[in-house]
Amino acid sequence: MPRRPRGSTGAFTYHVLNRAVRRALLFDTPADYERFEQVLMQALQRVPVLLLAYCAMPNHWHLIVWADKVSDLSRFMHWLTMTHAQRWHAQHGTAGTGPVYQGRFKGVPIESDAHLLTACRYVERNAFSGGLVARAEEWRWSSAWRRCNHREDELLHTWPIPVPSNWLESLNQA
């Protein structure tokens, strides 16, 4: 029997994340990250949610998404994780060997402007906090890099609140 979609409060922004099973590497090469970004773009085209921020790390990823309808968040995450897992297995020749992800996504509703800024800061500085780069905007697989390099294209949506003028500085503070 299929799982029922998780209840969500609708018309809120969510911080969602998922990790590889046993903290294995999801992304080992730049091509792995690029393939994930392609699946992310396809998921955004299929399900009406908006992506505000993201960061893909070697063994997990974080997204800040706006989902208007109760079922959209679950549909979006199901399609994203299922499709990425199938393509990951195909790319690595591991189809039928078990799950890619440790389980269902984790999602936290964001219910205030201050919480949105805190969550976006956490997501966009994830690679910096993890010691992968000297500055948050140097991590190629994040919305911070995309914004700094004017590469928002179809992937990112404008925030519903103003981005603070000292945003980059705040991302790179210890």
GIGI-V662824 format. One line per field, one symbol per residue. ss: DSSP state (H for helix, E for strand, L for the rest). phi: phi as a letter, one per 20 degrees, with the letter a starting at -180 (. if undefined). burial: + if it has 24 or more other ideal C-beta (glycine too) atoms within 12 Angstrom, else -. A space follows every 10 residues. Layout:
ss->???
phi->???
burial->???
This chain:
ss->LLLLLLLLLL LEEEEEEEEE HHHLLLLLLH HHHHHHHHHH HHHHHHLLEE EEEEEELLLE EEEEEEELLL LHHHHHHHHH HHHHHHHHHH HHLLLLLLLL ELLLLEEEEE LLHHHHHHHH HHHHLHHHHL LLLLLHHHLL LEHHHHHHLL LLLLLLLLLL LLLLLLHHHH HLLL
phi->.fffgffcem lcececbbcf fllffecdcg fffffffffg fffffecfcd eebbbddgca bccdcddedg efffffffff ffffffffff femcgndpfe efrffdccfd dbffffffff fgffdgfffe mebfcgfefg dbffffffdl dfkefddfff cffgfegfgf fdef
burial->-----+-+-- -+++++++++ -----++--- -++-+++-++ --++--+-++ ++++++++++ +++++++--- -+++++++++ +++++-++-- -+------++ +---+-++++ -----++-++ +++++++++- --+--++-++ +++++++--- ----+++-+- --+---+--- +---
